[in-house]
Amino acid sequence: MYKTGIQILKARVGILANRKELLPEFPLHIEVKSLLTDFKEIIKINYAHNLDGHILLENTEGDEIFYEFLDEKVIFRGPLLRLHEQASDLRYSFWGNQGFLYRYVQFLLEKKHRIYNFHACGLYDEKKDYLYIIAGGAGSGKTVFLLSGLAAGLKLFSSETVHFCFEGERILWFMGSLVDNIRVGTLRHNFPQFLPKADCKISEAEEWQKKIALDLSLYKNKNEILSNPRVILIFPRIEEGRKGFHLNLIRDKRKGAKAIFDNLSQKIAETVVLYDQMIVPGLDNVELAQTRLKFAYKLAEHSSVIQIASVLSNPYECWRNLRD
């Protein structure tokens, strides 16, 4: 058997496989499918039995696929190498940025360390000590907020995943990914200053289909952990061609907690299909979700969270009034 381990933030995972090709390759490269678009750093560590979780991969002949999830131990068995070679989209693989490890790490961070994970970008105002969290799924407008915020002088705290935990009455926020997958059309038409020269030759026919992994580490905040910054939490919907800026403050803490809970639950709870045919149900359970809801309320009611709101706007006006 071949073995290795990885650490992401505080989560440590051991990986055991009967074929060396099944193990993740280090160092990771900056590319669309990379976990570097989810997390700031993926560290290779030694395999050990006392890690937070373990993944067992067994390549077999035939077509039968076996999957078992036992919290601290996960087993995959089947024609794994063949599935990898034939996959239409390797983002949905064991080590892809929409794949299993991405979700399992979030599960372990919650279960073992009470670290919660927003599907969001984070931007920091150093002068005011404001942390802006722009939370939403694909297509909601996170990238527009991210790039326009950087262009206005805010510092990058995360492009995709914002982590936090409570330490007594304080909230600690941990830096997330510094690489973002962005459509070439978005860069070319809305934010040309961020478009790498190497990607300028992509045709107009491909610009709205093709994404590139853009390294934004040059804009990162100097501190990787923030203690009790003032937080503005935004749930956006950005639409090209829409007129005006519409801010809807969420004053009811119950509604704020529900919006927080839904976002924190998204990647843990959803079922994913790996390699086009391997179904992996969501990793959530009632006990984990109940604890998450408790912390969602605690966050919504915390004195450092000064605003929770939804924003409906266009790419050019999305920050209007938010930084006043």
Contacts in CASP RR format, 6 or more apart in sequence:
PFRMAT RR
TARGET T0000
AUTHOR 0000-0000-0000
METHOD contacts of the structure
MODEL  1
MYKTGIQILKARVGILANRKELLPEFPLHIEVKSLLTDFKEIIKINYAHN
LDGHILLENTEGDEIFYEFLDEKVIFRGPLLRLHEQASDLRYSFWGNQGF
LYRYVQFLLEKKHRIYNFHACGLYDEKKDYLYIIAGGAGSGKTVFLLSGL
AAGLKLFSSETVHFCFEGERILWFMGSLVDNIRVGTLRHNFPQFLPKADC
KISEAEEWQKKIALDLSLYKNKNEILSNPRVILIFPRIEEGRKGFHLNLI
RDKRKGAKAIFDNLSQKIAETVVLYDQMIVPGLDNVELAQTRLKFAYKLA
EHSSVIQIASVLSNPYECWRNLRD
1 16 0 8 1.000
1 17 0 8 1.000
1 18 0 8 1.000
2 16 0 8 1.000
2 17 0 8 1.000
2 18 0 8 1.000
2 19 0 8 1.000
2 20 0 8 1.000
2 22 0 8 1.000
2 23 0 8 1.000
3 14 0 8 1.000
3 15 0 8 1.000
3 16 0 8 1.000
3 17 0 8 1.000
3 23 0 8 1.000
3 47 0 8 1.000
4 14 0 8 1.000
4 15 0 8 1.000
4 23 0 8 1.000
4 24 0 8 1.000
4 44 0 8 1.000
4 46 0 8 1.000
4 47 0 8 1.000
5 12 0 8 1.000
5 13 0 8 1.000
5 14 0 8 1.000
5 15 0 8 1.000
5 44 0 8 1.000
5 45 0 8 1.000
5 46 0 8 1.000
5 47 0 8 1.000
5 51 0 8 1.000
6 12 0 8 1.000
6 13 0 8 1.000
6 14 0 8 1.000
6 15 0 8 1.000
6 24 0 8 1.000
6 42 0 8 1.000
6 43 0 8 1.000
6 44 0 8 1.000
6 45 0 8 1.000
6 101 0 8 1.000
7 13 0 8 1.000
7 42 0 8 1.000
7 43 0 8 1.000
7 45 0 8 1.000
8 35 0 8 1.000
8 39 0 8 1.000
8 41 0 8 1.000
8 42 0 8 1.000
8 43 0 8 1.000
8 105 0 8 1.000
8 109 0 8 1.000
9 39 0 8 1.000
9 40 0 8 1.000
9 105 0 8 1.000
9 109 0 8 1.000
9 113 0 8 1.000
9 115 0 8 1.000
9 163 0 8 1.000
9 174 0 8 1.000
10 109 0 8 1.000
10 112 0 8 1.000
10 113 0 8 1.000
10 115 0 8 1.000
11 52 0 8 1.000
11 105 0 8 1.000
11 108 0 8 1.000
11 109 0 8 1.000
11 112 0 8 1.000
11 113 0 8 1.000
11 115 0 8 1.000
12 45 0 8 1.000
12 51 0 8 1.000
12 52 0 8 1.000
12 53 0 8 1.000
13 51 0 8 1.000
13 52 0 8 1.000
13 53 0 8 1.000
13 54 0 8 1.000
13 55 0 8 1.000
13 101 0 8 1.000
13 104 0 8 1.000
13 105 0 8 1.000
13 108 0 8 1.000
14 47 0 8 1.000
14 48 0 8 1.000
14 51 0 8 1.000
14 53 0 8 1.000
14 54 0 8 1.000
14 55 0 8 1.000
15 23 0 8 1.000
15 24 0 8 1.000
15 47 0 8 1.000
15 54 0 8 1.000
15 55 0 8 1.000
15 57 0 8 1.000
16 47 0 8 1.000
16 54 0 8 1.000
16 55 0 8 1.000
16 56 0 8 1.000
16 57 0 8 1.000
17 23 0 8 1.000
17 56 0 8 1.000
17 57 0 8 1.000
17 58 0 8 1.000
17 59 0 8 1.000
18 57 0 8 1.000
18 58 0 8 1.000
18 59 0 8 1.000
19 57 0 8 1.000
19 59 0 8 1.000
19 80 0 8 1.000
19 81 0 8 1.000
21 81 0 8 1.000
22 57 0 8 1.000
22 59 0 8 1.000
22 80 0 8 1.000
22 81 0 8 1.000
22 94 0 8 1.000
24 94 0 8 1.000
24 95 0 8 1.000
24 101 0 8 1.000
26 42 0 8 1.000
26 44 0 8 1.000
28 34 0 8 1.000
28 35 0 8 1.000
28 36 0 8 1.000
28 42 0 8 1.000
30 36 0 8 1.000
30 179 0 8 1.000
30 213 0 8 1.000
30 215 0 8 1.000
31 213 0 8 1.000
32 91 0 8 1.000
32 97 0 8 1.000
32 181 0 8 1.000
32 211 0 8 1.000
32 212 0 8 1.000
32 213 0 8 1.000
33 90 0 8 1.000
33 91 0 8 1.000
33 93 0 8 1.000
33 96 0 8 1.000
33 97 0 8 1.000
34 96 0 8 1.000
34 97 0 8 1.000
34 179 0 8 1.000
34 213 0 8 1.000
35 42 0 8 1.000
35 95 0 8 1.000
35 96 0 8 1.000
35 97 0 8 1.000
35 101 0 8 1.000
35 102 0 8 1.000
36 42 0 8 1.000
36 97 0 8 1.000
36 177 0 8 1.000
36 178 0 8 1.000
36 179 0 8 1.000
36 213 0 8 1.000
37 97 0 8 1.000
37 159 0 8 1.000
37 160 0 8 1.000
37 177 0 8 1.000
37 179 0 8 1.000
37 180 0 8 1.000
37 181 0 8 1.000
37 213 0 8 1.000
38 97 0 8 1.000
38 102 0 8 1.000
38 160 0 8 1.000
38 161 0 8 1.000
38 177 0 8 1.000
39 105 0 8 1.000
39 161 0 8 1.000
39 176 0 8 1.000
39 177 0 8 1.000
40 158 0 8 1.000
40 175 0 8 1.000
40 176 0 8 1.000
40 177 0 8 1.000
40 178 0 8 1.000
40 224 0 8 1.000
52 72 0 8 1.000
52 108 0 8 1.000
52 112 0 8 1.000
52 113 0 8 1.000
53 72 0 8 1.000
53 73 0 8 1.000
53 74 0 8 1.000
53 104 0 8 1.000
53 108 0 8 1.000
54 72 0 8 1.000
54 73 0 8 1.000
54 74 0 8 1.000
55 74 0 8 1.000
55 76 0 8 1.000
55 94 0 8 1.000
55 100 0 8 1.000
55 101 0 8 1.000
55 104 0 8 1.000
56 73 0 8 1.000
56 74 0 8 1.000
56 75 0 8 1.000
56 76 0 8 1.000
57 76 0 8 1.000
57 77 0 8 1.000
57 80 0 8 1.000
57 94 0 8 1.000
58 75 0 8 1.000
58 76 0 8 1.000
58 77 0 8 1.000
58 78 0 8 1.000
58 80 0 8 1.000
59 78 0 8 1.000
59 79 0 8 1.000
59 80 0 8 1.000
59 81 0 8 1.000
60 77 0 8 1.000
60 78 0 8 1.000
60 79 0 8 1.000
60 80 0 8 1.000
61 79 0 8 1.000
62 78 0 8 1.000
62 79 0 8 1.000
63 79 0 8 1.000
64 77 0 8 1.000
64 78 0 8 1.000
65 76 0 8 1.000
65 77 0 8 1.000
65 78 0 8 1.000
65 79 0 8 1.000
65 277 0 8 1.000
65 278 0 8 1.000
66 75 0 8 1.000
66 76 0 8 1.000
66 77 0 8 1.000
66 78 0 8 1.000
67 74 0 8 1.000
67 75 0 8 1.000
67 76 0 8 1.000
67 77 0 8 1.000
67 278 0 8 1.000
67 279 0 8 1.000
67 280 0 8 1.000
68 74 0 8 1.000
68 75 0 8 1.000
69 280 0 8 1.000
69 281 0 8 1.000
69 283 0 8 1.000
71 111 0 8 1.000
74 100 0 8 1.000
74 104 0 8 1.000
76 94 0 8 1.000
76 278 0 8 1.000
83 274 0 8 1.000
83 275 0 8 1.000
83 276 0 8 1.000
83 277 0 8 1.000
83 278 0 8 1.000
84 90 0 8 1.000
84 93 0 8 1.000
84 275 0 8 1.000
86 275 0 8 1.000
86 276 0 8 1.000
87 93 0 8 1.000
87 275 0 8 1.000
87 276 0 8 1.000
88 276 0 8 1.000
89 276 0 8 1.000
90 96 0 8 1.000
91 97 0 8 1.000
91 98 0 8 1.000
91 99 0 8 1.000
92 98 0 8 1.000
92 99 0 8 1.000
92 272 0 8 1.000
92 273 0 8 1.000
92 274 0 8 1.000
92 275 0 8 1.000
92 276 0 8 1.000
93 99 0 8 1.000
93 100 0 8 1.000
93 274 0 8 1.000
93 275 0 8 1.000
94 100 0 8 1.000
94 101 0 8 1.000
94 274 0 8 1.000
95 101 0 8 1.000
96 102 0 8 1.000
97 181 0 8 1.000
98 272 0 8 1.000
99 272 0 8 1.000
99 274 0 8 1.000
100 272 0 8 1.000
100 274 0 8 1.000
100 280 0 8 1.000
102 267 0 8 1.000
103 267 0 8 1.000
103 268 0 8 1.000
103 272 0 8 1.000
103 280 0 8 1.000
103 282 0 8 1.000
103 283 0 8 1.000
104 283 0 8 1.000
106 117 0 8 1.000
106 161 0 8 1.000
106 267 0 8 1.000
106 268 0 8 1.000
107 268 0 8 1.000
107 283 0 8 1.000
107 284 0 8 1.000
107 288 0 8 1.000
109 115 0 8 1.000
109 116 0 8 1.000
109 117 0 8 1.000
109 163 0 8 1.000
110 116 0 8 1.000
110 117 0 8 1.000
110 268 0 8 1.000
110 288 0 8 1.000
110 291 0 8 1.000
110 292 0 8 1.000
111 288 0 8 1.000
113 165 0 8 1.000
114 165 0 8 1.000
114 166 0 8 1.000
114 291 0 8 1.000
114 295 0 8 1.000
115 163 0 8 1.000
115 164 0 8 1.000
115 165 0 8 1.000
115 174 0 8 1.000
116 163 0 8 1.000
116 164 0 8 1.000
116 165 0 8 1.000
116 264 0 8 1.000
116 292 0 8 1.000
116 295 0 8 1.000
117 161 0 8 1.000
117 162 0 8 1.000
117 163 0 8 1.000
117 264 0 8 1.000
117 267 0 8 1.000
118 133 0 8 1.000
118 135 0 8 1.000
118 161 0 8 1.000
118 162 0 8 1.000
118 163 0 8 1.000
118 164 0 8 1.000
118 263 0 8 1.000
118 264 0 8 1.000
119 135 0 8 1.000
119 136 0 8 1.000
119 137 0 8 1.000
119 160 0 8 1.000
119 161 0 8 1.000
119 263 0 8 1.000
119 266 0 8 1.000
119 267 0 8 1.000
120 133 0 8 1.000
120 134 0 8 1.000
120 135 0 8 1.000
120 136 0 8 1.000
120 142 0 8 1.000
120 158 0 8 1.000
120 160 0 8 1.000
120 161 0 8 1.000
120 162 0 8 1.000
120 263 0 8 1.000
121 133 0 8 1.000
121 134 0 8 1.000
121 142 0 8 1.000
121 143 0 8 1.000
121 145 0 8 1.000
121 146 0 8 1.000
121 158 0 8 1.000
121 159 0 8 1.000
121 160 0 8 1.000
121 162 0 8 1.000
121 180 0 8 1.000
122 131 0 8 1.000
122 132 0 8 1.000
122 133 0 8 1.000
122 134 0 8 1.000
122 146 0 8 1.000
122 156 0 8 1.000
122 157 0 8 1.000
122 158 0 8 1.000
122 159 0 8 1.000
122 162 0 8 1.000
123 131 0 8 1.000
123 132 0 8 1.000
123 134 0 8 1.000
123 145 0 8 1.000
123 146 0 8 1.000
123 149 0 8 1.000
123 150 0 8 1.000
123 154 0 8 1.000
123 155 0 8 1.000
123 156 0 8 1.000
123 157 0 8 1.000
124 130 0 8 1.000
124 131 0 8 1.000
124 132 0 8 1.000
124 154 0 8 1.000
124 155 0 8 1.000
124 156 0 8 1.000
124 157 0 8 1.000
124 221 0 8 1.000
124 226 0 8 1.000
124 229 0 8 1.000
125 131 0 8 1.000
125 132 0 8 1.000
125 154 0 8 1.000
125 155 0 8 1.000
125 323 0 8 1.000
126 155 0 8 1.000
126 221 0 8 1.000
126 222 0 8 1.000
128 230 0 8 1.000
129 229 0 8 1.000
129 230 0 8 1.000
130 229 0 8 1.000
130 230 0 8 1.000
130 231 0 8 1.000
130 232 0 8 1.000
130 323 0 8 1.000
131 157 0 8 1.000
131 173 0 8 1.000
131 226 0 8 1.000
131 229 0 8 1.000
131 230 0 8 1.000
131 231 0 8 1.000
131 232 0 8 1.000
132 145 0 8 1.000
132 154 0 8 1.000
132 231 0 8 1.000
132 232 0 8 1.000
132 234 0 8 1.000
132 322 0 8 1.000
133 162 0 8 1.000
133 231 0 8 1.000
133 232 0 8 1.000
133 233 0 8 1.000
133 234 0 8 1.000
134 141 0 8 1.000
134 142 0 8 1.000
134 145 0 8 1.000
134 146 0 8 1.000
134 234 0 8 1.000
134 236 0 8 1.000
135 142 0 8 1.000
135 162 0 8 1.000
135 233 0 8 1.000
135 234 0 8 1.000
135 235 0 8 1.000
135 259 0 8 1.000
135 260 0 8 1.000
135 263 0 8 1.000
136 142 0 8 1.000
136 235 0 8 1.000
136 236 0 8 1.000
136 263 0 8 1.000
137 266 0 8 1.000
140 235 0 8 1.000
140 236 0 8 1.000
140 237 0 8 1.000
140 238 0 8 1.000
141 236 0 8 1.000
141 237 0 8 1.000
141 238 0 8 1.000
141 318 0 8 1.000
142 160 0 8 1.000
142 236 0 8 1.000
143 180 0 8 1.000
143 182 0 8 1.000
143 183 0 8 1.000
143 186 0 8 1.000
144 186 0 8 1.000
144 190 0 8 1.000
144 236 0 8 1.000
144 238 0 8 1.000
144 315 0 8 1.000
144 318 0 8 1.000
145 234 0 8 1.000
145 236 0 8 1.000
145 238 0 8 1.000
145 318 0 8 1.000
145 319 0 8 1.000
146 156 0 8 1.000
146 159 0 8 1.000
146 180 0 8 1.000
146 216 0 8 1.000
147 182 0 8 1.000
147 186 0 8 1.000
147 187 0 8 1.000
147 190 0 8 1.000
147 191 0 8 1.000
147 194 0 8 1.000
148 191 0 8 1.000
148 315 0 8 1.000
148 318 0 8 1.000
148 319 0 8 1.000
149 319 0 8 1.000
150 156 0 8 1.000
150 194 0 8 1.000
150 216 0 8 1.000
150 219 0 8 1.000
151 191 0 8 1.000
151 193 0 8 1.000
152 319 0 8 1.000
152 323 0 8 1.000
155 219 0 8 1.000
155 220 0 8 1.000
155 221 0 8 1.000
155 222 0 8 1.000
156 178 0 8 1.000
156 216 0 8 1.000
156 217 0 8 1.000
156 219 0 8 1.000
156 220 0 8 1.000
156 221 0 8 1.000
157 173 0 8 1.000
157 175 0 8 1.000
157 176 0 8 1.000
157 220 0 8 1.000
157 221 0 8 1.000
157 226 0 8 1.000
158 175 0 8 1.000
158 176 0 8 1.000
158 177 0 8 1.000
158 178 0 8 1.000
159 176 0 8 1.000
159 177 0 8 1.000
159 178 0 8 1.000
159 179 0 8 1.000
159 180 0 8 1.000
159 216 0 8 1.000
160 176 0 8 1.000
160 177 0 8 1.000
160 180 0 8 1.000
161 176 0 8 1.000
161 177 0 8 1.000
162 173 0 8 1.000
162 174 0 8 1.000
162 176 0 8 1.000
163 173 0 8 1.000
163 174 0 8 1.000
163 176 0 8 1.000
164 171 0 8 1.000
164 172 0 8 1.000
164 173 0 8 1.000
164 174 0 8 1.000
164 299 0 8 1.000
165 171 0 8 1.000
165 172 0 8 1.000
165 174 0 8 1.000
166 172 0 8 1.000
166 295 0 8 1.000
166 298 0 8 1.000
170 227 0 8 1.000
170 228 0 8 1.000
171 227 0 8 1.000
171 228 0 8 1.000
171 231 0 8 1.000
171 299 0 8 1.000
171 302 0 8 1.000
171 304 0 8 1.000
172 225 0 8 1.000
172 226 0 8 1.000
172 227 0 8 1.000
173 225 0 8 1.000
173 226 0 8 1.000
173 227 0 8 1.000
173 229 0 8 1.000
174 224 0 8 1.000
174 225 0 8 1.000
175 220 0 8 1.000
175 221 0 8 1.000
175 223 0 8 1.000
175 224 0 8 1.000
175 225 0 8 1.000
178 215 0 8 1.000
178 216 0 8 1.000
178 217 0 8 1.000
178 220 0 8 1.000
179 213 0 8 1.000
179 214 0 8 1.000
179 215 0 8 1.000
179 216 0 8 1.000
179 217 0 8 1.000
180 213 0 8 1.000
180 214 0 8 1.000
180 216 0 8 1.000
181 211 0 8 1.000
181 212 0 8 1.000
181 213 0 8 1.000
181 214 0 8 1.000
182 194 0 8 1.000
182 211 0 8 1.000
182 212 0 8 1.000
182 214 0 8 1.000
183 207 0 8 1.000
183 208 0 8 1.000
183 209 0 8 1.000
183 210 0 8 1.000
183 211 0 8 1.000
184 195 0 8 1.000
184 199 0 8 1.000
184 202 0 8 1.000
184 206 0 8 1.000
184 207 0 8 1.000
184 208 0 8 1.000
184 210 0 8 1.000
184 211 0 8 1.000
184 212 0 8 1.000
185 207 0 8 1.000
185 208 0 8 1.000
187 194 0 8 1.000
187 195 0 8 1.000
187 199 0 8 1.000
187 212 0 8 1.000
187 214 0 8 1.000
188 195 0 8 1.000
188 207 0 8 1.000
190 315 0 8 1.000
194 214 0 8 1.000
194 216 0 8 1.000
196 212 0 8 1.000
196 214 0 8 1.000
199 212 0 8 1.000
202 210 0 8 1.000
228 304 0 8 1.000
229 304 0 8 1.000
230 304 0 8 1.000
230 306 0 8 1.000
231 302 0 8 1.000
231 304 0 8 1.000
231 305 0 8 1.000
231 306 0 8 1.000
231 307 0 8 1.000
232 306 0 8 1.000
232 307 0 8 1.000
232 309 0 8 1.000
232 322 0 8 1.000
233 260 0 8 1.000
233 305 0 8 1.000
233 307 0 8 1.000
233 308 0 8 1.000
233 309 0 8 1.000
234 309 0 8 1.000
234 310 0 8 1.000
234 311 0 8 1.000
234 322 0 8 1.000
235 259 0 8 1.000
235 263 0 8 1.000
235 308 0 8 1.000
235 309 0 8 1.000
235 310 0 8 1.000
235 311 0 8 1.000
236 310 0 8 1.000
236 311 0 8 1.000
236 312 0 8 1.000
236 313 0 8 1.000
236 318 0 8 1.000
237 310 0 8 1.000
237 311 0 8 1.000
237 312 0 8 1.000
237 313 0 8 1.000
238 311 0 8 1.000
238 313 0 8 1.000
238 314 0 8 1.000
238 315 0 8 1.000
238 318 0 8 1.000
239 312 0 8 1.000
239 313 0 8 1.000
239 314 0 8 1.000
240 314 0 8 1.000
240 315 0 8 1.000
241 314 0 8 1.000
242 312 0 8 1.000
242 313 0 8 1.000
242 314 0 8 1.000
243 314 0 8 1.000
244 313 0 8 1.000
244 314 0 8 1.000
244 317 0 8 1.000
245 311 0 8 1.000
245 312 0 8 1.000
245 313 0 8 1.000
245 317 0 8 1.000
245 318 0 8 1.000
245 320 0 8 1.000
245 321 0 8 1.000
246 311 0 8 1.000
246 312 0 8 1.000
246 313 0 8 1.000
247 309 0 8 1.000
247 310 0 8 1.000
247 311 0 8 1.000
247 321 0 8 1.000
247 322 0 8 1.000
248 309 0 8 1.000
248 310 0 8 1.000
248 311 0 8 1.000
248 312 0 8 1.000
249 307 0 8 1.000
249 308 0 8 1.000
249 309 0 8 1.000
250 256 0 8 1.000
250 259 0 8 1.000
250 308 0 8 1.000
250 309 0 8 1.000
250 310 0 8 1.000
253 297 0 8 1.000
253 300 0 8 1.000
253 301 0 8 1.000
256 296 0 8 1.000
256 300 0 8 1.000
256 308 0 8 1.000
257 293 0 8 1.000
257 296 0 8 1.000
257 297 0 8 1.000
257 299 0 8 1.000
257 300 0 8 1.000
257 301 0 8 1.000
258 296 0 8 1.000
259 308 0 8 1.000
260 296 0 8 1.000
260 299 0 8 1.000
260 300 0 8 1.000
260 308 0 8 1.000
261 292 0 8 1.000
261 293 0 8 1.000
261 296 0 8 1.000
264 292 0 8 1.000
264 296 0 8 1.000
265 284 0 8 1.000
265 289 0 8 1.000
265 292 0 8 1.000
268 282 0 8 1.000
268 283 0 8 1.000
268 284 0 8 1.000
268 288 0 8 1.000
269 282 0 8 1.000
269 283 0 8 1.000
269 284 0 8 1.000
269 289 0 8 1.000
270 282 0 8 1.000
271 279 0 8 1.000
271 280 0 8 1.000
271 281 0 8 1.000
271 282 0 8 1.000
272 279 0 8 1.000
272 280 0 8 1.000
272 282 0 8 1.000
273 279 0 8 1.000
273 280 0 8 1.000
274 280 0 8 1.000
299 305 0 8 1.000
300 308 0 8 1.000
311 318 0 8 1.000
311 322 0 8 1.000
313 320 0 8 1.000
END
